[in-house]
Amino acid sequence: MFRFSIEGEEWILRFSPTVAIEDAEKQVIMMSLLHIGEELGKFSHGTAFIMFTKIIGAIVFDVERIPSLILTVSNIIPEENWYTEESSIKPFKKI
């Protein structure tokens, strides 16, 4: 679990027990969150968003605002498991 502050708001970053990642990857996630800055404050309670990183893949975050500002990493999806309609449900390929 990490605590961090963005735009005067104190957030908690936690990881679902089903997400098994190394400490170095947790640091990458934390640094990525700091880069989105004030955008984080625009998400309402109960919403989710996805962040894509070259190192880890797609990271799914759940947002809680009540009783505290909490982000939960609920899943991490490596790039080899990305699929799109445009590719006829084949693995996603970068163009």
JOTAWO-V494722 format. One record per residue. N is the residue number from 1. RES is the residue in one small letter. SS is DSSP state (@ for helix, = for strand, . for the rest). Layout:
BEGIN
n: (N:N)
res: (RES:RES)
ss: (SS:SS)
END
This chain:
BEGIN
n: (1:2:3:4:5:6:7:8:9:10:11:12:13:14:15:16:17:18:19:20:21:22:23:24:25:26:27:28:29:30:31:32:33:34:35:36:37:38:39:40:41:42:43:44:45:46:47:48:49:50:51:52:53:54:55:56:57:58:59:60:61:62:63:64:65:66:67:68:69:70:71:72:73:74:75:76:77:78:79:80:81:82:83:84:85:86:87:88:89:90:91:92:93:94:95)
res: (m:f:r:f:s:i:e:g:e:e:w:i:l:r:f:s:p:t:v:a:i:e:d:a:e:k:q:v:i:m:m:s:l:l:h:i:g:e:e:l:g:k:f:s:h:g:t:a:f:i:m:f:t:k:i:i:g:a:i:v:f:d:v:e:r:i:p:s:l:i:l:t:v:s:n:i:i:p:e:e:n:w:y:t:e:e:s:s:i:k:p:f:k:k:i)
ss: (.:=:=:=:=:=:.:.:=:=:=:=:=:=:=:.:.:.:.:.:.:.:@:@:@:@:@:@:@:@:@:@:@:@:@:@:@:@:@:@:@:@:.:.:.:.:.:=:=:=:=:=:=:.:.:.:=:=:=:=:=:=:=:=:.:.:.:.:=:=:=:=:=:=:=:=:=:.:@:@:@:.:=:=:@:@:@:.:.:=:=:.:.:.:.)
END
